[in-house]
Amino acid sequence: MNGRTSLRLFAVMALMIVSLSYALPGSAQGDDIDVTRFVALQRLGQGRITGAAAVSPDGTKVAVAGAVGVWIYDTQSLNTPALLEGHTDFVTSVAWSPDGARLASGGEDRTIRVWDVGTGDQVAMLQGHIDTVQSVAWSPDGTRLASGSWDNTVWTWDAEKLEVIDAFTGHADYVESVAWSPDSKRLASAGYDQTVRIWDPDGGQALAVLEGHTNIVHDLAWSPGGTRLASAGADGTVRVWAVGETIAEQPVAVLEGHANAVRAVAWSPNGAVLASAGADGKVQLWSAANGQIAATLEGHKDAVESVAWAPDGAWLVTGSQDNTLLFWDPNTGQTLAAVDGHTRAVWGLVWSPNGAFLISGHDDRFVRGWNVADGKFLAAFETNAERVWSVAWSPNGAYLASGNDDGTIWIWDASTGQAAAALEGHVQAVKSVAWSPDGAYLASGGQDDKVRVWDMASGETKWVLQDHTDDVEVVAWSPDSARLASGGKDQVVWVWDVATGEGLFVFTEHLSAVVGIAWSPDGTRLASAGEGGTLRIWEAESGTGLTMFGGQAFPAGGVAWSPNGTLLAFGTTENKVTVWHIGTGQTRTVLGGHTDQITGVAWSPDGSQLATASADGTIQIWGMPPASQ
């Protein structure tokens, strides 16, 4: 077992958990919790980055497109980045104005935002595209801004008035990239139709259509002198085109060296080197003189999405789907610095028994620990799987369990932070794990359609429950540990007698995958959330349906009952969390702020806070604002 851990930090956290497991803060269990006043108290994690990165004209800052906004890093310290928030979906592209005073960003919310970098204020929101804005670029003379969209169009905007000038049509599919010539007299675009188009930005006429790529063209870059244009293709090639006074229809060079798609290209400031970033995780540096590979930069663990040079060519920065930024010395090929604080999608979320910490499972095979008091990241430890689907904390705080994409369940010793055991039996991903309240058993649900109940004293399987006919998405224990509920893609909820392994009830009223289950604190009711748009409440002894909340879809959002039994929280299709009052059947509040689907919700043990996890890579903690606010 190769769990690589941040042992010291995790051990400190774990020891605190064990020593404080039963020292809960003052109870907030009554009906007096006014969730209508809940605000976002903490954001844990910086969220996913899309990979798009741009260096400021003076080289002092790097802007990075992310799932929750645009992050601005100081290239000297790389610490405490500023966040520009406003986009309501993933940011796909960023571009600095020539004077470095403003930044433009495009996003999946179909908007372009213009920011004052000095104040962090949004100067304007430009609307008009009807699909994702995939690329933005300022003209070098600072007078115009160009945008390329998945609506197949290229638009130009007046940089001062911040209003549209013209819209160019001609691409037959998504536009992936736009790039201005150094003299601002021509504009290039490329995309899914496998072509590169050169436009007269004043007349809106296509001066040339360059063909040769056999797959998507992801990125474009003009040479500093404006006589060459490089294009990055999903066909694994970089093509260099002669675009001087006359535009040649055939490339002057076809550079082959990446194992698969090339995602980005950038010329060094002196034009001597062309850098290309690939889905193979490599960055190739090509000699402009002979078209040969001068160096290969290796260090990323996933596709490299962007590459940008410092203004003096002394370093370059790359952004990757592995959620890191790497700074390189192009002369030695060595990494100068790394930024790795970003986090990929969160799939599992659980509070420590004392409410002081949160544990999350991620899309990058890591389990992470967070301090709730200050929102700081404490530790990470790594599984061998590609994804951690679910996490669970033992009731006494001594152990953690993680359900992993490779079908294993890892048990972590909280006193050391090391993997203590691996439970093997599922033959596909383990989607959900849950510890029984008495600590005797662990339940797991898997993509192999099975529910397993593990005896934690022996580490052996007590029951294999096989009545589901599709993926088991979620498992949940009754408060008395006597019953287990499971839900899956087969659209049913089973309730099992743990003593006998027999099914007590099966609920079949859902019309889509069951993605969330929660028992009421007194064990008399069961809530189940269906992906297709219903939340159902059941009488747990008889299986009688009591009520239904409908009208919205709940895609993998989860559901959680408040400790006092009066509220239900669940994720909705709009990347929000609804808090519903059981007694009145009314929505008490709707919590927004995430930019991707809600993957989990969890109440703190005292009920005063609610944690929400999202595929945007962040966790948000909601609660009453401090008295000073």
C-alpha positions as CSV (number, residue, x, y, z in Angstrom):
1,M,0.0,0.0,0.0
2,N,1.5,3.3,-1.1
3,G,-0.5,6.0,0.7
4,R,1.8,9.0,0.6
5,T,0.7,11.3,3.5
6,S,1.5,14.6,5.0
7,L,2.0,12.7,8.3
8,R,2.9,15.4,10.7
9,L,0.0,17.7,10.0
10,F,-2.5,14.9,9.7
11,A,-1.3,13.2,12.9
12,V,-1.8,16.5,14.8
13,M,-5.2,16.9,13.3
14,A,-6.1,13.3,14.1
15,L,-4.9,13.4,17.7
16,M,-7.0,16.5,18.3
17,I,-10.0,14.7,16.8
18,V,-9.6,11.7,19.1
19,S,-9.0,13.8,22.2
20,L,-12.0,16.0,21.5
21,S,-14.4,13.5,19.9
22,Y,-17.0,13.9,22.6
23,A,-16.4,17.5,23.6
24,L,-19.0,18.9,21.3
25,P,-19.5,22.7,21.2
26,G,-22.6,24.1,22.8
27,S,-25.7,22.5,21.2
28,A,-27.7,24.3,18.6
29,Q,-30.3,21.7,18.1
30,G,-33.5,23.6,18.5
31,D,-35.9,25.2,16.1
32,D,-34.2,28.6,16.8
33,I,-31.6,28.1,14.0
34,D,-32.6,30.6,11.4
35,V,-31.2,29.2,8.2
36,T,-32.6,32.1,6.3
37,R,-29.7,34.0,7.6
38,F,-27.1,31.5,6.6
39,V,-24.1,33.0,4.8
40,A,-20.9,31.5,3.4
41,L,-18.4,31.5,6.2
42,Q,-15.5,29.6,4.6
43,R,-14.5,28.4,1.2
44,L,-12.2,25.4,1.5
45,G,-9.8,24.9,-1.4
46,Q,-9.2,27.1,-4.4
47,G,-11.1,24.8,-6.8
48,R,-10.3,23.5,-10.1
49,I,-8.3,25.4,-12.7
50,T,-9.2,25.1,-16.4
51,G,-5.5,25.4,-17.3
52,A,-5.7,28.8,-19.0
53,A,-3.0,31.1,-17.8
54,A,-1.6,34.5,-18.9
55,V,1.4,36.5,-17.8
56,S,1.0,40.2,-17.2
57,P,3.0,42.5,-19.6
58,D,5.4,43.4,-16.8
59,G,5.9,39.8,-15.7
60,T,4.9,40.4,-12.1
61,K,1.6,38.6,-12.2
62,V,0.0,35.4,-13.6
63,A,-3.8,35.2,-14.2
64,V,-5.3,31.7,-14.0
65,A,-8.7,30.7,-15.1
66,G,-10.5,28.6,-12.6
67,A,-13.8,27.0,-11.6
68,V,-14.8,29.7,-9.2
69,G,-13.2,32.8,-10.8
70,V,-9.9,34.2,-11.9
71,W,-6.9,33.8,-9.6
72,I,-4.1,36.4,-9.7
73,Y,-0.7,35.2,-8.5
74,D,2.3,37.5,-7.7
75,T,5.2,35.8,-9.5
76,Q,7.6,36.7,-6.8
77,S,5.8,35.2,-3.8
78,L,3.1,32.9,-5.4
79,N,1.3,33.1,-2.1
80,T,-2.2,34.3,-1.1
81,P,-3.6,34.9,-4.6
82,A,-6.3,37.4,-5.3
83,L,-9.6,36.0,-6.6
84,L,-11.8,37.9,-9.1
85,E,-15.3,36.6,-8.7
86,G,-18.3,37.2,-10.9
87,H,-18.6,34.4,-13.5
88,T,-21.4,32.0,-12.6
89,D,-19.7,29.1,-14.3
90,F,-16.2,28.0,-15.2
91,V,-13.8,30.6,-16.6
92,T,-12.2,29.3,-19.8
93,S,-9.8,32.0,-20.9
94,V,-7.9,35.1,-19.6
95,A,-6.1,37.9,-21.3
96,W,-4.2,41.0,-20.1
97,S,-4.7,44.5,-21.6
98,P,-1.4,45.7,-23.2
99,D,-0.9,48.2,-20.3
100,G,-1.6,45.5,-17.7
101,A,-4.3,47.6,-16.0
102,R,-7.2,45.4,-17.0
103,L,-7.9,41.8,-17.5
104,A,-10.5,40.1,-19.7
105,S,-12.0,36.7,-18.9
106,G,-14.4,34.5,-20.9
107,G,-16.5,31.7,-19.4
108,E,-19.0,29.0,-19.7
109,D,-21.6,31.5,-18.5
110,R,-21.4,33.0,-22.1
111,T,-20.1,36.3,-20.8
112,I,-16.9,38.3,-21.0
113,R,-15.9,40.1,-17.9
114,V,-13.5,43.0,-17.8
115,W,-11.7,43.7,-14.5
116,D,-9.7,46.5,-13.0
117,V,-6.7,44.6,-11.8
118,G,-5.7,47.3,-9.3
119,T,-9.0,47.3,-7.4
120,G,-10.3,43.8,-8.3
121,D,-13.5,45.4,-9.4
122,Q,-15.5,44.2,-12.4
123,V,-15.6,47.0,-14.9
124,A,-18.0,45.5,-17.4
125,M,-19.9,42.3,-18.3
126,L,-20.1,41.8,-22.1
127,Q,-23.0,39.7,-23.3
128,G,-24.1,38.5,-26.7
129,H,-22.6,35.2,-27.3
130,I,-25.1,32.3,-27.0
131,D,-22.6,29.6,-25.9
132,T,-19.3,29.3,-24.0
133,V,-16.8,32.1,-24.6
134,Q,-13.7,29.9,-25.1
135,S,-11.1,32.5,-25.9
136,V,-10.5,36.3,-25.4
137,A,-7.6,38.4,-26.7
138,W,-6.7,42.1,-26.5
139,S,-5.4,43.8,-29.6
140,P,-1.8,44.9,-29.1
141,D,-2.7,48.5,-29.7
142,G,-5.2,48.2,-26.8
143,T,-8.2,49.5,-28.8
144,R,-10.1,46.2,-29.3
145,L,-10.9,43.0,-27.6
146,A,-11.7,39.8,-29.5
147,S,-13.7,36.8,-28.4
148,G,-14.2,33.3,-29.8
149,S,-17.2,31.3,-28.8
150,W,-18.7,27.8,-29.1
151,D,-21.6,29.6,-30.9
152,N,-19.2,29.4,-33.9
153,T,-18.6,33.1,-34.1
154,V,-15.8,35.6,-33.5
155,W,-16.7,39.0,-32.0
156,T,-14.7,42.2,-31.7
157,W,-15.4,44.8,-29.0
158,D,-14.4,48.4,-28.5
159,A,-12.0,48.4,-25.6
160,E,-13.0,51.8,-24.3
161,K,-16.7,51.8,-24.8
162,L,-16.9,48.1,-24.0
163,E,-19.5,47.5,-26.7
164,V,-19.6,45.2,-29.7
165,I,-18.1,46.3,-33.0
166,D,-18.6,43.4,-35.2
167,A,-19.4,39.6,-35.4
168,F,-17.6,37.4,-37.8
169,T,-19.2,34.2,-39.1
170,G,-17.6,31.5,-41.2
171,H,-16.6,28.8,-38.8
172,A,-18.7,25.7,-39.1
173,D,-18.2,24.6,-35.5
174,Y,-17.0,25.8,-32.1
175,V,-14.3,28.5,-32.1
176,E,-11.5,27.5,-29.7
177,S,-9.0,30.3,-30.1
178,V,-8.6,33.9,-31.3
179,A,-5.2,35.8,-31.6
180,W,-4.3,39.2,-32.9
181,S,-1.3,39.9,-35.1
182,P,1.4,42.1,-33.4
183,D,0.4,45.1,-35.5
184,S,-3.3,44.6,-34.6
185,K,-4.2,44.6,-38.3
186,R,-5.2,41.0,-38.6
187,L,-7.1,38.6,-36.4
188,A,-6.8,34.8,-36.5
189,S,-9.3,32.2,-35.2
190,A,-9.5,28.4,-35.2
191,G,-11.6,25.7,-33.8
192,Y,-13.5,22.4,-34.2
193,D,-13.9,22.7,-38.0
194,Q,-10.2,22.1,-38.2
195,T,-9.5,25.3,-40.0
196,V,-7.5,28.5,-39.2
197,R,-9.0,31.7,-40.4
198,I,-7.3,35.0,-40.9
199,W,-9.6,38.1,-40.7
200,D,-9.5,41.7,-41.6
201,P,-10.8,43.1,-38.3
202,D,-11.9,46.3,-39.9
203,G,-13.9,44.9,-42.8
204,G,-14.8,41.6,-41.2
205,Q,-13.6,39.7,-44.3
206,A,-11.8,36.4,-44.2
207,L,-8.4,36.9,-45.8
208,A,-7.5,33.3,-45.8
209,V,-8.8,29.9,-44.7
210,L,-5.9,27.6,-43.8
211,E,-6.6,23.8,-43.9
212,G,-4.4,20.9,-43.1
213,H,-5.1,19.9,-39.5
214,T,-7.1,16.7,-39.3
215,N,-8.7,17.4,-35.9
216,I,-9.7,20.3,-33.7
217,V,-7.4,23.3,-33.7
218,H,-7.1,24.3,-30.0
219,D,-4.8,27.3,-30.0
220,L,-3.0,29.9,-32.1
221,A,0.1,32.1,-31.6
222,W,1.6,34.8,-33.8
223,S,5.4,35.1,-33.9
224,P,6.7,38.4,-32.5
225,G,7.5,39.7,-36.0
226,G,4.1,38.8,-37.3
227,T,5.3,36.7,-40.2
228,R,4.5,33.3,-38.7
229,L,1.4,31.8,-37.1
230,A,1.5,28.6,-35.1
231,S,-1.5,26.4,-34.6
232,A,-1.9,23.6,-32.1
233,G,-4.0,20.6,-33.2
234,A,-5.7,17.7,-31.6
235,D,-4.1,15.7,-34.4
236,G,-0.9,15.9,-32.4
237,T,0.8,18.4,-34.6
238,V,1.9,22.0,-34.5
239,R,1.7,23.7,-37.8
240,V,3.6,26.9,-38.7
241,W,2.1,29.1,-41.4
242,A,3.7,31.9,-43.4
243,V,1.4,34.9,-42.8
244,G,3.5,37.9,-44.1
245,E,2.2,40.2,-46.8
246,T,1.0,37.1,-48.6
247,I,-0.6,34.2,-46.8
248,A,0.6,30.7,-47.9
249,E,-2.1,28.0,-48.0
250,Q,0.3,25.3,-47.0
251,P,2.3,25.3,-43.7
252,V,6.0,26.0,-43.8
253,A,6.5,23.4,-41.1
254,V,4.6,20.6,-39.4
255,L,6.1,19.8,-36.0
256,E,5.5,16.3,-34.6
257,G,6.6,15.3,-31.2
258,H,3.6,15.0,-28.9
259,A,2.0,11.6,-28.3
260,N,-1.5,13.1,-28.8
261,A,-3.4,16.4,-28.8
262,V,-1.5,19.6,-28.7
263,R,-3.5,22.0,-26.5
264,A,-1.5,25.3,-26.6
265,V,1.4,27.1,-28.3
266,A,3.4,30.2,-27.5
267,W,6.4,32.0,-29.1
268,S,9.3,33.2,-26.9
269,P,9.6,37.0,-26.9
270,N,12.6,36.9,-29.3
271,G,10.9,34.5,-31.6
272,A,13.7,31.9,-31.4
273,V,11.7,29.2,-29.6
274,L,8.1,27.9,-29.9
275,A,6.6,26.2,-26.9
276,S,3.8,23.6,-27.2
277,A,1.8,22.0,-24.5
278,G,0.3,18.6,-24.9
279,A,-2.4,16.2,-23.6
280,D,0.6,13.9,-23.0
281,G,1.6,16.0,-20.0
282,K,4.7,17.3,-21.8
283,V,5.9,20.7,-23.0
284,Q,8.1,20.7,-26.1
285,L,10.4,23.6,-26.9
286,W,11.1,23.8,-30.6
287,S,13.9,25.7,-32.3
288,A,12.3,28.2,-34.7
289,A,15.5,28.0,-36.9
290,N,15.3,24.3,-37.7
291,G,12.0,23.0,-36.3
292,Q,13.7,20.5,-34.1
293,I,12.9,19.8,-30.4
294,A,15.4,21.8,-28.3
295,A,14.0,20.5,-24.9
296,T,11.2,18.5,-23.4
297,L,9.8,19.7,-20.1
298,E,8.3,16.9,-18.0
299,G,6.7,17.3,-14.6
300,H,2.9,17.6,-15.0
301,K,0.8,14.5,-14.3
302,D,-2.0,15.3,-16.7
303,A,-2.7,17.2,-19.9
304,V,-1.0,20.6,-20.1
305,E,-3.6,23.2,-21.2
306,S,-1.6,26.4,-21.4
307,V,1.8,27.8,-21.8
308,A,2.9,31.5,-21.4
309,W,6.3,33.2,-21.5
310,A,7.7,35.9,-19.2
311,P,8.1,39.1,-21.1
312,D,11.9,38.8,-21.0
313,G,11.9,35.1,-21.9
314,A,13.6,34.1,-18.7
315,W,10.9,31.7,-17.6
316,L,7.6,30.2,-18.8
317,V,4.6,29.0,-16.9
318,T,2.3,26.1,-17.8
319,G,-1.1,25.2,-16.5
320,S,-2.4,21.6,-16.4
321,Q,-5.4,19.5,-15.7
322,D,-3.5,18.1,-12.7
323,N,-4.4,21.5,-11.1
324,T,-0.8,22.8,-10.9
325,L,1.1,25.7,-12.4
326,L,4.7,25.0,-13.0
327,F,7.3,27.7,-13.7
328,W,10.3,26.6,-15.8
329,D,13.8,27.7,-16.8
330,P,13.7,27.2,-20.5
331,N,17.5,27.0,-20.7
332,T,17.9,24.2,-18.2
333,G,14.5,22.6,-18.4
334,Q,14.3,22.7,-14.6
335,T,11.2,23.6,-12.6
336,L,11.7,26.9,-10.8
337,A,8.5,26.8,-8.8
338,A,5.1,25.1,-8.5
339,V,1.7,26.2,-7.4
340,D,-0.4,23.2,-6.3
341,G,-3.1,24.7,-4.0
342,H,-5.9,24.1,-6.4
343,T,-8.2,21.1,-6.0
344,R,-10.2,18.9,-8.4
345,A,-13.8,17.9,-8.0
346,V,-14.9,17.0,-4.5
347,W,-16.9,13.8,-4.3
348,G,-16.9,12.8,-0.6
349,L,-17.4,15.0,2.5
350,V,-17.6,14.2,6.2
351,W,-17.3,16.1,9.5
352,S,-15.1,14.9,12.3
353,P,-17.2,13.7,15.3
354,N,-16.3,16.8,17.2
355,G,-17.1,19.2,14.3
356,A,-13.6,20.7,14.2
357,F,-12.5,19.3,10.9
358,L,-13.8,18.2,7.5
359,I,-12.4,15.4,5.4
360,S,-13.0,15.4,1.6
361,G,-12.4,12.9,-1.2
362,H,-11.2,14.2,-4.6
363,D,-10.9,13.5,-8.3
364,D,-7.1,13.5,-8.0
365,R,-6.9,10.4,-5.8
366,F,-6.3,12.5,-2.6
367,V,-8.1,12.6,0.7
368,R,-7.7,16.0,2.3
369,G,-8.2,17.4,5.8
370,W,-9.4,20.9,6.6
371,N,-9.6,23.0,9.8
372,V,-13.1,24.4,10.0
373,A,-12.2,27.2,12.4
374,D,-9.8,29.0,10.0
375,G,-10.6,27.2,6.7
376,K,-7.0,26.1,6.3
377,F,-5.8,23.0,4.5
378,L,-4.1,20.7,7.0
379,A,-3.0,17.5,5.2
380,A,-3.5,15.3,2.2
381,F,-2.9,11.6,1.7
382,E,-3.0,9.7,-1.6
383,T,-4.6,6.5,-2.7
384,N,-3.7,4.4,-5.7
385,A,-7.0,5.1,-7.3
386,E,-7.9,7.8,-9.8
387,R,-10.8,9.1,-7.7
388,V,-11.9,9.0,-4.1
389,W,-15.7,8.7,-4.3
390,S,-16.6,8.7,-0.6
391,V,-15.2,9.2,2.8
392,A,-16.5,8.2,6.3
393,W,-15.2,8.9,9.8
394,S,-15.6,6.2,12.6
395,P,-17.8,7.4,15.4
396,N,-14.9,7.5,17.9
397,G,-12.7,9.5,15.5
398,A,-10.0,6.8,15.5
399,Y,-10.3,5.8,11.8
400,L,-11.2,7.1,8.4
401,A,-12.5,5.1,5.4
402,S,-12.3,6.1,1.8
403,G,-14.2,4.4,-1.1
404,N,-12.0,4.5,-4.2
405,D,-12.4,4.3,-7.9
406,D,-10.3,1.0,-8.1
407,G,-12.8,-0.9,-6.0
408,T,-10.8,-0.8,-2.8
409,I,-11.7,0.7,0.6
410,W,-8.8,2.1,2.5
411,I,-8.9,2.4,6.3
412,W,-6.7,5.1,7.7
413,D,-5.4,5.2,11.3
414,A,-6.2,8.7,12.5
415,S,-3.5,8.6,15.2
416,T,-0.7,8.2,12.6
417,G,-2.3,9.3,9.3
418,Q,-1.2,6.0,7.7
419,A,-3.2,3.4,5.9
420,A,-4.1,0.7,8.3
421,A,-5.9,-1.8,6.1
422,A,-7.5,-2.3,2.7
423,L,-10.9,-3.9,2.3
424,E,-11.1,-5.7,-1.0
425,G,-14.2,-7.3,-2.4
426,H,-15.9,-4.9,-4.8
427,V,-14.8,-5.4,-8.4
428,Q,-15.6,-1.9,-9.5
429,A,-15.6,1.6,-8.0
430,V,-16.9,2.0,-4.5
431,K,-19.3,4.9,-4.7
432,S,-20.3,5.2,-1.0
433,V,-19.0,4.2,2.4
434,A,-20.7,4.7,5.8
435,W,-19.8,3.7,9.3
436,S,-22.5,2.3,11.5
437,P,-23.2,4.6,14.5
438,D,-22.0,2.0,16.9
439,G,-18.7,1.6,15.0
440,A,-19.1,-2.1,14.6
441,Y,-19.6,-2.2,10.8
442,L,-18.8,-0.4,7.6
443,A,-21.2,-0.4,4.7
444,S,-20.1,0.1,1.1
445,G,-22.0,0.5,-2.2
446,G,-20.3,-0.1,-5.5
447,Q,-20.6,0.1,-9.3
448,D,-20.7,-3.7,-9.2
449,D,-24.4,-3.4,-8.1
450,K,-23.5,-4.8,-4.6
451,V,-23.8,-3.6,-1.1
452,R,-21.2,-5.0,1.3
453,V,-21.3,-4.9,5.1
454,W,-17.9,-5.3,6.7
455,D,-17.3,-6.5,10.3
456,M,-14.6,-4.0,11.4
457,A,-13.4,-6.2,14.3
458,S,-12.2,-8.8,11.8
459,G,-12.1,-6.9,8.5
460,E,-14.2,-9.6,6.9
461,T,-17.4,-9.3,4.9
462,K,-20.5,-10.0,7.0
463,W,-23.0,-9.6,4.2
464,V,-23.0,-9.2,0.4
465,L,-26.4,-7.7,-0.5
466,Q,-27.1,-8.3,-4.2
467,D,-30.7,-7.2,-5.0
468,H,-29.7,-4.0,-6.8
469,T,-29.6,-4.3,-10.5
470,D,-27.4,-1.3,-11.3
471,D,-24.7,0.9,-9.6
472,V,-25.2,1.4,-5.9
473,E,-24.8,5.2,-5.4
474,V,-25.4,5.6,-1.7
475,V,-25.6,3.8,1.6
476,A,-26.8,5.1,5.0
477,W,-27.3,3.6,8.5
478,S,-30.2,4.0,10.8
479,P,-29.3,5.8,14.1
480,D,-29.6,2.5,16.0
481,S,-27.2,0.6,13.6
482,A,-29.9,-2.0,13.1
483,R,-30.9,-1.1,9.5
484,L,-29.1,-0.1,6.4
485,A,-30.6,1.8,3.4
486,S,-29.1,1.8,-0.1
487,G,-30.1,3.5,-3.3
488,G,-28.8,3.2,-6.9
489,K,-29.1,3.7,-10.5
490,D,-31.9,1.1,-10.6
491,Q,-34.1,3.8,-9.2
492,V,-34.9,1.9,-6.0
493,V,-34.2,2.2,-2.3
494,W,-33.7,-0.9,-0.2
495,V,-33.9,-1.1,3.6
496,W,-32.0,-4.0,5.1
497,D,-32.0,-5.8,8.4
498,V,-28.3,-5.9,9.3
499,A,-28.7,-8.8,11.8
500,T,-30.1,-11.1,9.1
501,G,-29.0,-9.6,5.8
502,E,-32.6,-9.7,4.7
503,G,-34.4,-6.9,2.8
504,L,-37.1,-5.3,4.8
505,F,-38.6,-2.9,2.2
506,V,-37.9,-1.8,-1.3
507,F,-39.1,1.6,-2.4
508,T,-39.8,1.8,-6.1
509,E,-41.4,5.2,-6.7
510,H,-38.4,7.0,-7.9
511,L,-38.2,7.4,-11.7
512,S,-34.5,8.0,-11.9
513,A,-31.2,7.1,-10.1
514,V,-31.3,7.5,-6.3
515,V,-28.4,9.8,-5.5
516,G,-29.0,10.6,-1.8
517,I,-30.3,8.9,1.3
518,A,-30.6,10.2,4.9
519,W,-32.3,8.9,8.0
520,S,-34.0,11.2,10.4
521,P,-32.2,11.5,13.7
522,D,-34.9,9.5,15.5
523,G,-34.8,6.8,12.9
524,T,-38.5,7.0,12.1
525,R,-38.2,8.5,8.6
526,L,-36.0,8.1,5.6
527,A,-35.4,10.8,2.9
528,S,-34.2,9.8,-0.6
529,A,-33.3,12.1,-3.5
530,G,-33.8,11.2,-7.1
531,E,-31.7,12.5,-9.9
532,G,-34.9,13.1,-12.0
533,G,-36.4,15.7,-9.8
534,T,-38.0,14.4,-6.6
535,L,-37.2,14.2,-2.9
536,R,-39.3,11.6,-1.1
537,I,-39.9,11.1,2.6
538,W,-40.7,7.6,3.8
539,E,-42.0,6.1,7.0
540,A,-39.1,3.9,7.9
541,E,-41.0,1.1,9.7
542,S,-43.6,0.4,7.1
543,G,-42.1,1.8,4.0
544,T,-45.1,4.1,3.5
545,G,-44.5,7.2,1.4
546,L,-45.2,10.3,3.5
547,T,-44.5,13.3,1.2
548,M,-42.7,14.4,-1.9
549,F,-40.9,17.6,-2.8
550,G,-40.6,18.0,-6.6
551,G,-40.0,20.4,-9.4
552,Q,-36.3,20.4,-9.4
553,A,-33.6,17.9,-10.5
554,F,-31.0,16.8,-8.0
555,P,-28.0,15.6,-10.0
556,A,-25.7,13.7,-7.5
557,G,-26.4,16.3,-4.9
558,G,-26.9,14.2,-1.8
559,V,-29.3,14.9,1.0
560,A,-28.7,15.5,4.7
561,W,-31.0,15.7,7.7
562,S,-30.2,18.3,10.4
563,P,-29.3,16.9,13.8
564,N,-32.5,18.3,15.3
565,G,-34.6,16.6,12.7
566,T,-36.4,19.7,11.4
567,L,-34.5,20.4,8.2
568,L,-33.4,18.7,5.1
569,A,-30.6,20.0,2.9
570,F,-30.1,18.8,-0.7
571,G,-28.3,19.8,-3.9
572,T,-30.3,21.1,-6.9
573,T,-29.7,21.2,-10.6
574,E,-28.7,24.8,-10.5
575,N,-25.5,24.2,-8.5
576,K,-27.4,25.3,-5.4
577,V,-28.4,23.8,-2.1
578,T,-32.0,24.0,-0.9
579,V,-32.8,23.8,2.9
580,W,-36.3,22.5,3.4
581,H,-38.4,22.6,6.6
582,I,-40.0,19.2,7.3
583,G,-42.8,20.4,9.4
584,T,-44.1,23.0,7.0
585,G,-42.9,21.5,3.7
586,Q,-41.6,24.9,2.8
587,T,-38.2,26.0,1.4
588,R,-36.4,27.9,4.2
589,T,-33.4,29.1,2.1
590,V,-31.4,28.4,-1.1
591,L,-27.6,28.6,-0.9
592,G,-25.7,29.5,-4.0
593,G,-22.0,30.1,-4.8
594,H,-20.8,26.9,-6.4
595,T,-20.2,26.8,-10.1
596,D,-20.7,23.1,-10.7
597,Q,-22.9,20.3,-9.5
598,I,-23.4,19.8,-5.8
599,T,-21.8,16.4,-4.9
600,G,-22.4,16.3,-1.1
601,V,-24.0,18.1,1.8
602,A,-23.3,17.5,5.5
603,W,-24.5,19.2,8.7
604,S,-22.0,19.8,11.5
605,P,-22.7,17.6,14.6
606,D,-24.3,20.6,16.5
607,G,-26.4,21.6,13.5
608,S,-25.1,25.2,13.4
609,Q,-23.2,24.8,10.1
610,L,-23.7,23.2,6.8
611,A,-20.9,22.0,4.5
612,T,-21.5,21.7,0.8
613,A,-19.1,20.0,-1.7
614,S,-19.0,20.5,-5.4
615,A,-17.4,19.3,-8.6
616,D,-16.0,22.8,-8.9
617,G,-13.3,21.6,-6.5
618,T,-14.4,23.6,-3.4
619,I,-16.2,23.1,-0.2
620,Q,-18.3,25.9,1.3
621,I,-19.3,26.2,4.9
622,W,-22.5,28.0,5.7
623,G,-23.8,29.3,9.0
624,M,-24.8,32.4,10.9
625,P,-22.6,35.4,10.4
626,P,-20.5,36.6,13.3
627,A,-22.2,39.0,15.6
628,S,-20.0,41.8,14.4
629,Q,-21.5,41.6,10.9
